[in-house]
């Protein structure tokens, strides 16, 4: 074998080794990312999860609004990416505890029985004004000492929460997507899909409650979302004295 042929063979061998090492590195990185995603969502391969939704008004069947359905598309994709299996359940049919299976609860507490129960037991510092006589405060969020009013089509709020129901980091999490309008549920589902890696790093697999604002949905739909605040502490604390009002800017 002359020197030129030896050089070519060595070059081919080096390239082959480099390709194999690169493939192994990418495979290992992809596996670690998958494990982190599965840990954040509490969804090992083949795990079942509950997706609890509100029935559309006047429908005896399990039908949901268009924006809630689009939120379910976002959540189903996340579940499938983890290798899990979603089970769709109506809010008034999900009569079971939490912590055994990951749960995604989508809807507003006024029409969503299970969301109302979760809010009462897990987020005592949050109230939603469902009184038809409330005027400008109708559907507003009160979190701690602050109130957040809805301005339809201009500024609408939604809570995105990951909670472990008092079982530390061992129980499967409950994810709440609780908004003032159905379009905010789609926005929260999209926000979770886009930012779950950052949220997992920041909160280290623990509980959090984020207040998001959907900006000018009349023009932009669910695409423009702002993080207003991390409200984990006030949301999980007992309600204090009367709230100050805030109008969105």
N, C-alpha and C positions, 0 to 999 in steps of 0.2 A: 504494500500500500504506500503510494507516494505521499509527499507532504500535503499536496492540494486535496487529495481525497480524504486524508486523515482530518484536515481542517473542516471539510464539509460535513463529515460524519459527526465530529465533535459539536459543530454548530447545530446540527439537527437534534442531537441528544440534549444539548442545553435548552433548545427551544421547547422540546417535548417535556423536559422536566419543569421548565417555567410554566408551561400551559397547565400541567397537572397540579402544580402548587397553587397557581392562580385559581383553578377550579375548586380545589380543596378549601382555599381561603374564602371564596365566595359562598361555597356551600356551608361552611362553618358560620360565616356571618349571617347568612339567611336563616340558619337554624337558631342562632341566638336571638335574632329579631323576632322569629316566630314564638320562641319560648317567652320572651318578654311580653309580647302581645297577648299570648294565652294567659300569662300570669295577671296582667292588668285586667283583662275581661273575665278572669276566672273560668276559662274555657279550654281545658285540655282536649285533645283529639277525641271526637265522638261524644263530647259532653252535650247534654241537653240544656236548653235555656228557655225561659218564659219570655214572651213578648206580650205585654198586657195593654190592650187598647180600649178606647171608648167606642161603643156602638154609635153609628150615625143616627141622629134623631129620627124617630118614627119608623125605624127599620127593625123587624124582629130577628133578622139574620145578622151575622157578624160582618157588617159592612162598615167602612170607615171613610172619613172625609178624604178628599184628594191629597191634601198636604200631609195628613197623617199617614196615608198610604206611601207617599214618597219618603217620609221619615223611616218607615218600615223597610223600604228598599235599602236605605243607607245602613240601617242596623243589621239587616239580613246579610249584606255583603261582609260586614265586620265579623259576624258569627261564622260565616262560611270560610273566611280567610283563616280563622283559628281552627278549622276542622270540626266546628260544633254544629248542632242542629237546633234551629228555632222552633218553638211551639207557640202558635198564635192563640191567645186566650182573651175572651171578653172580660172587661173589668168586673162584671158582676158574677163571673163564673170562676174566678181565681181564688178559691177558698183554701188557701194553704199558707204555711209559714214562709220564712225567707232564710237564706243562708245555705240551703241544700243545693239549690241550682241558681245560676246567674239569672237575674231578672232585668228586663228593660221595660220600664213603665212609662207609657206615653199618653199625655193628656192633661187636662185641667181638672183640679179637684172638685169643681162644681158638678161635673158630669161623669166623673171617674171615681168610682167607689174605692178602688184599691189605692189610687193616688192619694185620695183624702186620708185614708188610714195611714199610709206611709208618712205623709206630711205631719200628721198629728203625733205619731210616735217617734219619728226620726228627726223631724225639723220643727220643733215646737216654737222656734223663733220666727217662723214664717206664717203669715196669714194672707189669704186671698179674699178680697171683698166680692162676694157673689150676690149681694143684695140688689135686686132690680131698682130699688129706690135710692141707690147710692150716688146717682148722678155722675159727676166727673171721676169719682173714686171707684166706679163699677169696674171690676176685674183688676184693680190695682194690687200690687204686691206690697205688703208691709214686712220689712225684714229688719229686725231689731227696732231701732228708732227712726228708720227711714221709710218713706212711701214712694213707690214708683208707679205712676199712672200710665195707662195705655193711651196712645194717640194713634188710632187705626190708620194704617198705611204710611205713617210717619215714623213712629218709634214704638216698638212693641218688645216687651221683655220676656225672657224665658230663663228658667233655672235648669242648669245641667249639673247633676250631682252623681257622685259615686259614693255609696255608703255600704258599710259592712255590718250594719245593724247590731252594733255593740258586741260583735264577736271577734274583735281585733282584726288581724289579717288572715285568719284561718277560714272563715266562712266565705261563701261565694258572694260577690257584691250585688247590690241593687243599684241600677242606673235609673235616675229619674230625669225625664224630659218634660218639664211642666211649664207651659207657656200661656200667655194671655190670648193668643190667637193660634189656630192650627198651623199657619205658615211658620210660626216660631218653632214648632216641633221639627219641621223639616230642616230649618236652619240649625237647630241644636244637634240633630243627627249628623248633618254635614260637618259641623264644627268638631264633633267627637271623632268622626272618621279622619279628618285632616290633622288633628292635633293630639291624638291619643298617645303617640310616642313621647311628645313633650310633657304631657300631663303625667304619664307614668314616671318619667324621670323626676319631675318636680315634686310629686306627692308620694313617691316611693311606694306605690301600691296601697296607700291609705285612703281615707275618706276625704272628699272635698265637695264644696258647693260653689258653683260659679254663677254669677248673674251676667247674662248676655243681653245685648240690645240689638234687635234687628232694625236696621236703618232704612227708611224710605222703601218699604216693601212694595208700595204701589208702583214704583218705578223699577226697582231692582230685584223684586222677589225676595228669596231667602239668601241671596248671595253676599250682602254686605252686613257683616256681623261684628260688633264691637264687644270686647270683654270689659264690662263695667267694673266689676270687683270680684275678688274672692271673698265670699260672705259665709265661709264655713263656720266661723266662730259665732256670729250673731244668729245664724240660721239654726244652730244646734243648741242655743241657749234659750232659757225661758223668756217669754215676751216681756219687754219693759213698759215704760210709760208711753203716753200718746205720741204718735209719729209726726215728724215734720214732712211736708209735702214737697215733692220734687217734680218738676216738669222737664221732660227730655229736651236737650239742646242739640 
